[in-house]
């Protein structure tokens, strides 16, 4: 989970790469948010509770 507006590490060099390295990863990219997003949302809670 990350935003697509990361100023230091582009999405393609982090989230997408990580998803290919982690077997059952499901990348979630949120438009116009920074790398850390700064928020808790339903997707994060779903991940924590599985």
PDB file of N, CA, C, O and CB in Angstrom:
ATOM      1  N   UNK A   1       0.838  -1.172   0.000  1.00  0.00           N
ATOM      2  CA  UNK A   1       0.000   0.000   0.000  1.00  0.00           C
ATOM      3  C   UNK A   1       0.885   1.239   0.000  1.00  0.00           C
ATOM      4  O   UNK A   1       1.788   1.391   0.823  1.00  0.00           O
ATOM      5  CB  UNK A   1      -0.955  -0.004   1.210  1.00  0.00           C
ATOM      6  N   UNK A   2       0.599   2.096  -0.932  1.00  0.00           N
ATOM      7  CA  UNK A   2       1.319   3.357  -0.988  1.00  0.00           C
ATOM      8  C   UNK A   2       0.642   4.268  -1.986  1.00  0.00           C
ATOM      9  O   UNK A   2      -0.149   3.835  -2.824  1.00  0.00           O
ATOM     10  CB  UNK A   2       2.797   3.139  -1.358  1.00  0.00           C
ATOM     11  N   UNK A   3       0.968   5.518  -1.878  1.00  0.00           N
ATOM     12  CA  UNK A   3       0.461   6.482  -2.843  1.00  0.00           C
ATOM     13  C   UNK A   3       1.354   6.506  -4.071  1.00  0.00           C
ATOM     14  O   UNK A   3       2.493   6.040  -4.030  1.00  0.00           O
ATOM     15  CB  UNK A   3       0.367   7.880  -2.218  1.00  0.00           C
ATOM     16  N   UNK A   4       0.834   7.051  -5.166  1.00  0.00           N
ATOM     17  CA  UNK A   4       1.625   7.091  -6.393  1.00  0.00           C
ATOM     18  C   UNK A   4       2.393   8.400  -6.575  1.00  0.00           C
ATOM     19  O   UNK A   4       3.013   8.619  -7.616  1.00  0.00           O
ATOM     20  CB  UNK A   4       0.727   6.872  -7.578  1.00  0.00           C
ATOM     21  N   UNK A   5       2.352   9.264  -5.570  1.00  0.00           N
ATOM     22  CA  UNK A   5       3.008  10.568  -5.685  1.00  0.00           C
ATOM     23  C   UNK A   5       4.262  10.653  -4.823  1.00  0.00           C
ATOM     24  O   UNK A   5       4.599  11.725  -4.321  1.00  0.00           O
ATOM     25  CB  UNK A   5       2.041  11.677  -5.295  1.00  0.00           C
ATOM     26  N   UNK A   6       4.956   9.528  -4.649  1.00  0.00           N
ATOM     27  CA  UNK A   6       6.190   9.536  -3.883  1.00  0.00           C
ATOM     28  C   UNK A   6       7.260  10.362  -4.588  1.00  0.00           C
ATOM     29  O   UNK A   6       7.538  10.133  -5.764  1.00  0.00           O
ATOM     30  CB  UNK A   6       6.685   8.110  -3.655  1.00  0.00           C
ATOM     31  N   UNK A   7       7.851  11.299  -3.900  1.00  0.00           N
ATOM     32  CA  UNK A   7       8.824  12.201  -4.515  1.00  0.00           C
ATOM     33  C   UNK A   7      10.238  11.636  -4.518  1.00  0.00           C
ATOM     34  O   UNK A   7      11.082  12.095  -5.288  1.00  0.00           O
ATOM     35  CB  UNK A   7       8.817  13.524  -3.799  1.00  0.00           C
ATOM     36  N   UNK A   8      10.509  10.653  -3.677  1.00  0.00           N
ATOM     37  CA  UNK A   8      11.867  10.114  -3.574  1.00  0.00           C
ATOM     38  C   UNK A   8      11.983   8.746  -4.231  1.00  0.00           C
ATOM     39  O   UNK A   8      12.937   8.493  -4.966  1.00  0.00           O
ATOM     40  CB  UNK A   8      12.288  10.021  -2.113  1.00  0.00           C
ATOM     41  N   UNK A   9      11.027   7.863  -3.977  1.00  0.00           N
ATOM     42  CA  UNK A   9      11.057   6.514  -4.536  1.00  0.00           C
ATOM     43  C   UNK A   9       9.820   6.310  -5.410  1.00  0.00           C
ATOM     44  O   UNK A   9       8.708   6.225  -4.889  1.00  0.00           O
ATOM     45  CB  UNK A   9      11.123   5.439  -3.405  1.00  0.00           C
ATOM     46  N   UNK A  10       9.997   6.230  -6.727  1.00  0.00           N
ATOM     47  CA  UNK A  10       8.854   6.026  -7.619  1.00  0.00           C
ATOM     48  C   UNK A  10       8.167   4.683  -7.381  1.00  0.00           C
ATOM     49  O   UNK A  10       8.798   3.721  -6.942  1.00  0.00           O
ATOM     50  CB  UNK A  10       9.303   6.121  -9.067  1.00  0.00           C
ATOM     51  N   UNK A  11       6.887   4.630  -7.672  1.00  0.00           N
ATOM     52  CA  UNK A  11       6.091   3.415  -7.465  1.00  0.00           C
ATOM     53  C   UNK A  11       6.715   2.219  -8.184  1.00  0.00           C
ATOM     54  O   UNK A  11       6.825   1.140  -7.601  1.00  0.00           O
ATOM     55  CB  UNK A  11       4.648   3.629  -7.956  1.00  0.00           C
ATOM     56  N   UNK A  12       7.117   2.392  -9.420  1.00  0.00           N
ATOM     57  CA  UNK A  12       7.657   1.269 -10.199  1.00  0.00           C
ATOM     58  C   UNK A  12       8.911   0.688  -9.574  1.00  0.00           C
ATOM     59  O   UNK A  12       9.209  -0.487  -9.783  1.00  0.00           O
ATOM     60  CB  UNK A  12       7.958   1.711 -11.617  1.00  0.00           C
ATOM     61  N   UNK A  13       9.652   1.478  -8.813  1.00  0.00           N
ATOM     62  CA  UNK A  13      10.891   1.001  -8.202  1.00  0.00           C
ATOM     63  C   UNK A  13      10.684   0.540  -6.764  1.00  0.00           C
ATOM     64  O   UNK A  13      11.650   0.190  -6.085  1.00  0.00           O
ATOM     65  CB  UNK A  13      11.942   2.093  -8.242  1.00  0.00           C
ATOM     66  N   UNK A  14       9.458   0.534  -6.297  1.00  0.00           N
ATOM     67  CA  UNK A  14       9.236   0.084  -4.923  1.00  0.00           C
ATOM     68  C   UNK A  14       8.041  -0.851  -4.835  1.00  0.00           C
ATOM     69  O   UNK A  14       8.227  -2.062  -4.719  1.00  0.00           O
ATOM     70  CB  UNK A  14       9.032   1.280  -3.997  1.00  0.00           C
ATOM     71  N   UNK A  15       6.849  -0.342  -4.886  1.00  0.00           N
ATOM     72  CA  UNK A  15       5.648  -1.161  -4.679  1.00  0.00           C
ATOM     73  C   UNK A  15       5.536  -2.272  -5.713  1.00  0.00           C
ATOM     74  O   UNK A  15       5.307  -3.430  -5.362  1.00  0.00           O
ATOM     75  CB  UNK A  15       4.401  -0.290  -4.727  1.00  0.00           C
ATOM     76  N   UNK A  16       5.695  -1.923  -6.986  1.00  0.00           N
ATOM     77  CA  UNK A  16       5.555  -2.941  -8.026  1.00  0.00           C
ATOM     78  C   UNK A  16       6.668  -3.984  -7.950  1.00  0.00           C
ATOM     79  O   UNK A  16       6.416  -5.172  -8.154  1.00  0.00           O
ATOM     80  CB  UNK A  16       5.551  -2.286  -9.403  1.00  0.00           C
ATOM     81  N   UNK A  17       7.878  -3.560  -7.662  1.00  0.00           N
ATOM     82  CA  UNK A  17       8.993  -4.493  -7.522  1.00  0.00           C
ATOM     83  C   UNK A  17       8.782  -5.395  -6.309  1.00  0.00           C
ATOM     84  O   UNK A  17       8.973  -6.608  -6.398  1.00  0.00           O
ATOM     85  CB  UNK A  17      10.328  -3.730  -7.397  1.00  0.00           C
ATOM     86  N   UNK A  18       8.395  -4.821  -5.196  1.00  0.00           N
ATOM     87  CA  UNK A  18       8.146  -5.605  -3.988  1.00  0.00           C
ATOM     88  C   UNK A  18       7.068  -6.651  -4.228  1.00  0.00           C
ATOM     89  O   UNK A  18       7.193  -7.787  -3.770  1.00  0.00           O
ATOM     90  CB  UNK A  18       7.742  -4.692  -2.832  1.00  0.00           C
ATOM     91  N   UNK A  19       6.021  -6.283  -4.936  1.00  0.00           N
ATOM     92  CA  UNK A  19       4.929  -7.227  -5.205  1.00  0.00           C
ATOM     93  C   UNK A  19       5.418  -8.423  -6.012  1.00  0.00           C
ATOM     94  O   UNK A  19       4.909  -9.530  -5.834  1.00  0.00           O
ATOM     95  CB  UNK A  19       3.788  -6.527  -5.952  1.00  0.00           C
ATOM     96  N   UNK A  20       6.384  -8.228  -6.886  1.00  0.00           N
ATOM     97  CA  UNK A  20       6.903  -9.363  -7.650  1.00  0.00           C
ATOM     98  C   UNK A  20       7.795 -10.263  -6.792  1.00  0.00           C
ATOM     99  O   UNK A  20       7.938 -11.452  -7.081  1.00  0.00           O
ATOM    100  CB  UNK A  20       7.684  -8.863  -8.864  1.00  0.00           C
ATOM    101  N   UNK A  21       8.387  -9.707  -5.754  1.00  0.00           N
ATOM    102  CA  UNK A  21       9.285 -10.479  -4.898  1.00  0.00           C
ATOM    103  C   UNK A  21       8.555 -11.225  -3.784  1.00  0.00           C
ATOM    104  O   UNK A  21       9.059 -12.227  -3.279  1.00  0.00           O
ATOM    105  CB  UNK A  21      10.319  -9.567  -4.294  1.00  0.00           C
ATOM    106  N   UNK A  22       7.393 -10.755  -3.403  1.00  0.00           N
ATOM    107  CA  UNK A  22       6.623 -11.373  -2.329  1.00  0.00           C
ATOM    108  C   UNK A  22       5.512 -12.187  -2.973  1.00  0.00           C
ATOM    109  O   UNK A  22       4.664 -11.646  -3.682  1.00  0.00           O
ATOM    110  CB  UNK A  22       6.045 -10.298  -1.335  1.00  0.00           C
ATOM    111  N   UNK A  23       5.523 -13.472  -2.724  1.00  0.00           N
ATOM    112  CA  UNK A  23       4.637 -14.397  -3.418  1.00  0.00           C
ATOM    113  C   UNK A  23       3.176 -14.040  -3.507  1.00  0.00           C
ATOM    114  O   UNK A  23       2.616 -14.038  -4.603  1.00  0.00           O
ATOM    115  CB  UNK A  23       4.732 -15.660  -2.793  1.00  0.00           C
ATOM    116  N   UNK A  24       2.535 -13.738  -2.396  1.00  0.00           N
ATOM    117  CA  UNK A  24       1.092 -13.495  -2.426  1.00  0.00           C
ATOM    118  C   UNK A  24       0.745 -12.021  -2.231  1.00  0.00           C
ATOM    119  O   UNK A  24      -0.338 -11.690  -1.750  1.00  0.00           O
ATOM    120  CB  UNK A  24       0.405 -14.324  -1.358  1.00  0.00           C
ATOM    121  N   UNK A  25       1.656 -11.153  -2.601  1.00  0.00           N
ATOM    122  CA  UNK A  25       1.428  -9.713  -2.440  1.00  0.00           C
ATOM    123  C   UNK A  25       0.360  -9.216  -3.410  1.00  0.00           C
ATOM    124  O   UNK A  25       0.259  -9.682  -4.545  1.00  0.00           O
ATOM    125  CB  UNK A  25       2.737  -8.934  -2.654  1.00  0.00           C
ATOM    126  N   UNK A  26      -0.420  -8.273  -2.939  1.00  0.00           N
ATOM    127  CA  UNK A  26      -1.405  -7.593  -3.773  1.00  0.00           C
ATOM    128  C   UNK A  26      -1.119  -6.104  -3.639  1.00  0.00           C
ATOM    129  O   UNK A  26      -1.469  -5.496  -2.627  1.00  0.00           O
ATOM    130  CB  UNK A  26      -2.897  -7.950  -3.351  1.00  0.00           C
ATOM    131  N   UNK A  27      -0.485  -5.510  -4.648  1.00  0.00           N
ATOM    132  CA  UNK A  27      -0.149  -4.086  -4.538  1.00  0.00           C
ATOM    133  C   UNK A  27      -1.402  -3.208  -4.577  1.00  0.00           C
ATOM    134  O   UNK A  27      -2.307  -3.437  -5.380  1.00  0.00           O
ATOM    135  CB  UNK A  27       0.809  -3.678  -5.665  1.00  0.00           C
ATOM    136  N   UNK A  28      -1.439  -2.233  -3.727  1.00  0.00           N
ATOM    137  CA  UNK A  28      -2.519  -1.244  -3.694  1.00  0.00           C
ATOM    138  C   UNK A  28      -1.863   0.118  -3.813  1.00  0.00           C
ATOM    139  O   UNK A  28      -1.099   0.521  -2.935  1.00  0.00           O
ATOM    140  CB  UNK A  28      -3.393  -1.356  -2.376  1.00  0.00           C
ATOM    141  N   UNK A  29      -2.154   0.828  -4.887  1.00  0.00           N
ATOM    142  CA  UNK A  29      -1.576   2.143  -5.128  1.00  0.00           C
ATOM    143  C   UNK A  29      -2.715   3.155  -5.181  1.00  0.00           C
ATOM    144  O   UNK A  29      -3.692   2.981  -5.910  1.00  0.00           O
ATOM    145  CB  UNK A  29      -0.734   2.165  -6.449  1.00  0.00           C
ATOM    146  N   UNK A  30      -2.566   4.212  -4.392  1.00  0.00           N
ATOM    147  CA  UNK A  30      -3.609   5.228  -4.277  1.00  0.00           C
ATOM    148  C   UNK A  30      -3.174   6.492  -5.006  1.00  0.00           C
ATOM    149  O   UNK A  30      -2.112   7.045  -4.720  1.00  0.00           O
ATOM    150  CB  UNK A  30      -3.919   5.537  -2.791  1.00  0.00           C
ATOM    151  N   UNK A  31      -4.002   6.953  -5.959  1.00  0.00           N
ATOM    152  CA  UNK A  31      -3.648   8.134  -6.751  1.00  0.00           C
ATOM    153  C   UNK A  31      -3.510   9.394  -5.910  1.00  0.00           C
ATOM    154  O   UNK A  31      -4.283   9.635  -4.984  1.00  0.00           O
ATOM    155  CB  UNK A  31      -4.681   8.362  -7.819  1.00  0.00           C
ATOM    156  N   UNK A  32      -2.513  10.182  -6.254  1.00  0.00           N
ATOM    157  CA  UNK A  32      -2.307  11.516  -5.675  1.00  0.00           C
ATOM    158  C   UNK A  32      -1.961  11.539  -4.191  1.00  0.00           C
ATOM    159  O   UNK A  32      -2.037  12.595  -3.563  1.00  0.00           O
ATOM    160  CB  UNK A  32      -3.524  12.323  -5.881  1.00  0.00           C
ATOM    161  N   UNK A  33      -1.584  10.406  -3.620  1.00  0.00           N
ATOM    162  CA  UNK A  33      -1.139  10.378  -2.225  1.00  0.00           C
ATOM    163  C   UNK A  33       0.357  10.132  -2.190  1.00  0.00           C
ATOM    164  O   UNK A  33       0.920   9.544  -3.113  1.00  0.00           O
ATOM    165  CB  UNK A  33      -1.893   9.288  -1.413  1.00  0.00           C
ATOM    166  N   UNK A  34       1.003  10.584  -1.119  1.00  0.00           N
ATOM    167  CA  UNK A  34       2.449  10.385  -0.985  1.00  0.00           C
ATOM    168  C   UNK A  34       2.762   8.934  -0.652  1.00  0.00           C
ATOM    169  O   UNK A  34       1.861   8.126  -0.429  1.00  0.00           O
ATOM    170  CB  UNK A  34       3.026  11.313   0.097  1.00  0.00           C
ATOM    171  N   UNK A  35       4.043   8.618  -0.623  1.00  0.00           N
ATOM    172  CA  UNK A  35       4.517   7.257  -0.364  1.00  0.00           C
ATOM    173  C   UNK A  35       3.873   6.654   0.882  1.00  0.00           C
ATOM    174  O   UNK A  35       3.337   5.547   0.824  1.00  0.00           O
ATOM    175  CB  UNK A  35       6.031   7.251  -0.213  1.00  0.00           C
ATOM    176  N   UNK A  36       3.918   7.358   1.996  1.00  0.00           N
ATOM    177  CA  UNK A  36       3.401   6.819   3.251  1.00  0.00           C
ATOM    178  C   UNK A  36       1.918   7.022   3.462  1.00  0.00           C
ATOM    179  O   UNK A  36       1.349   6.456   4.395  1.00  0.00           O
ATOM    180  CB  UNK A  36       4.124   7.424   4.377  1.00  0.00           C
ATOM    181  N   UNK A  37       1.290   7.796   2.643  1.00  0.00           N
ATOM    182  CA  UNK A  37      -0.138   8.084   2.646  1.00  0.00           C
ATOM    183  C   UNK A  37      -0.617   8.843   3.875  1.00  0.00           C
ATOM    184  O   UNK A  37      -1.506   9.686   3.755  1.00  0.00           O
ATOM    185  CB  UNK A  37      -0.896   6.815   2.534  1.00  0.00           C
ATOM    186  N   UNK A  38      -0.070   8.580   5.035  1.00  0.00           N
ATOM    187  CA  UNK A  38      -0.464   9.316   6.236  1.00  0.00           C
ATOM    188  C   UNK A  38      -1.872   9.050   6.718  1.00  0.00           C
ATOM    189  O   UNK A  38      -2.460   9.888   7.402  1.00  0.00           O
ATOM    190  CB  UNK A  38      -0.318  10.752   5.992  1.00  0.00           C
ATOM    191  N   UNK A  39      -2.421   7.906   6.374  1.00  0.00           N
ATOM    192  CA  UNK A  39      -3.790   7.611   6.788  1.00  0.00           C
ATOM    193  C   UNK A  39      -3.986   6.114   6.951  1.00  0.00           C
ATOM    194  O   UNK A  39      -3.251   5.317   6.367  1.00  0.00           O
ATOM    195  CB  UNK A  39      -4.795   8.170   5.776  1.00  0.00           C
ATOM    196  N   UNK A  40      -4.962   5.739   7.733  1.00  0.00           N
ATOM    197  CA  UNK A  40      -5.362   4.338   7.874  1.00  0.00           C
ATOM    198  C   UNK A  40      -6.678   4.205   7.133  1.00  0.00           C
ATOM    199  O   UNK A  40      -7.579   5.027   7.302  1.00  0.00           O
ATOM    200  CB  UNK A  40      -5.493   3.896   9.400  1.00  0.00           C
ATOM    201  N   UNK A  41      -6.791   3.187   6.324  1.00  0.00           N
ATOM    202  CA  UNK A  41      -8.029   3.010   5.587  1.00  0.00           C
ATOM    203  C   UNK A  41      -8.512   1.568   5.663  1.00  0.00           C
ATOM    204  O   UNK A  41      -7.875   0.728   6.299  1.00  0.00           O
ATOM    205  CB  UNK A  41      -7.844   3.427   4.136  1.00  0.00           C
ATOM    206  N   UNK A  42      -9.618   1.288   5.026  1.00  0.00           N
ATOM    207  CA  UNK A  42     -10.227  -0.037   5.080  1.00  0.00           C
ATOM    208  C   UNK A  42      -9.297  -1.124   4.514  1.00  0.00           C
ATOM    209  O   UNK A  42      -9.288  -2.249   5.013  1.00  0.00           O
ATOM    210  CB  UNK A  42     -11.547  -0.030   4.313  1.00  0.00           C
ATOM    211  N   UNK A  43      -8.515  -0.791   3.473  1.00  0.00           N
ATOM    212  CA  UNK A  43      -7.600  -1.789   2.907  1.00  0.00           C
ATOM    213  C   UNK A  43      -6.545  -2.211   3.912  1.00  0.00           C
ATOM    214  O   UNK A  43      -6.205  -3.391   3.993  1.00  0.00           O
ATOM    215  CB  UNK A  43      -6.928  -1.245   1.653  1.00  0.00           C
ATOM    216  N   UNK A  44      -6.026  -1.270   4.672  1.00  0.00           N
ATOM    217  CA  UNK A  44      -5.029  -1.591   5.702  1.00  0.00           C
ATOM    218  C   UNK A  44      -5.660  -2.452   6.789  1.00  0.00           C
ATOM    219  O   UNK A  44      -5.061  -3.439   7.214  1.00  0.00           O
ATOM    220  CB  UNK A  44      -4.436  -0.297   6.317  1.00  0.00           C
ATOM    221  N   UNK A  45      -6.838  -2.102   7.240  1.00  0.00           N
ATOM    222  CA  UNK A  45      -7.513  -2.898   8.270  1.00  0.00           C
ATOM    223  C   UNK A  45      -7.820  -4.299   7.771  1.00  0.00           C
ATOM    224  O   UNK A  45      -7.696  -5.256   8.534  1.00  0.00           O
ATOM    225  CB  UNK A  45      -8.802  -2.211   8.716  1.00  0.00           C
ATOM    226  N   UNK A  46      -8.216  -4.448   6.519  1.00  0.00           N
ATOM    227  CA  UNK A  46      -8.450  -5.779   5.951  1.00  0.00           C
ATOM    228  C   UNK A  46      -7.168  -6.608   5.966  1.00  0.00           C
ATOM    229  O   UNK A  46      -7.191  -7.792   6.304  1.00  0.00           O
ATOM    230  CB  UNK A  46      -8.989  -5.664   4.513  1.00  0.00           C
ATOM    231  N   UNK A  47      -6.045  -5.977   5.596  1.00  0.00           N
ATOM    232  CA  UNK A  47      -4.768  -6.679   5.586  1.00  0.00           C
ATOM    233  C   UNK A  47      -4.378  -7.140   6.992  1.00  0.00           C
ATOM    234  O   UNK A  47      -3.961  -8.283   7.177  1.00  0.00           O
ATOM    235  CB  UNK A  47      -3.675  -5.779   5.003  1.00  0.00           C
ATOM    236  N   UNK A  48      -4.511  -6.272   7.962  1.00  0.00           N
ATOM    237  CA  UNK A  48      -4.121  -6.593   9.340  1.00  0.00           C
ATOM    238  C   UNK A  48      -4.994  -7.713   9.900  1.00  0.00           C
ATOM    239  O   UNK A  48      -4.518  -8.543  10.674  1.00  0.00           O
ATOM    240  CB  UNK A  48      -4.223  -5.340  10.238  1.00  0.00           C
ATOM    241  N   UNK A  49      -6.239  -7.738   9.521  1.00  0.00           N
ATOM    242  CA  UNK A  49      -7.186  -8.721  10.066  1.00  0.00           C
ATOM    243  C   UNK A  49      -7.214 -10.045   9.342  1.00  0.00           C
ATOM    244  O   UNK A  49      -7.970 -10.935   9.732  1.00  0.00           O
ATOM    245  CB  UNK A  49      -8.544  -8.154  10.054  1.00  0.00           C
ATOM    246  N   UNK A  50      -6.401 -10.213   8.275  1.00  0.00           N
ATOM    247  CA  UNK A  50      -6.470 -11.514   7.590  1.00  0.00           C
ATOM    248  C   UNK A  50      -5.516 -12.511   8.148  1.00  0.00           C
ATOM    249  O   UNK A  50      -5.461 -13.646   7.674  1.00  0.00           O
ATOM    250  CB  UNK A  50      -6.204 -11.356   6.134  1.00  0.00           C
TER     251      UNK A  50
END
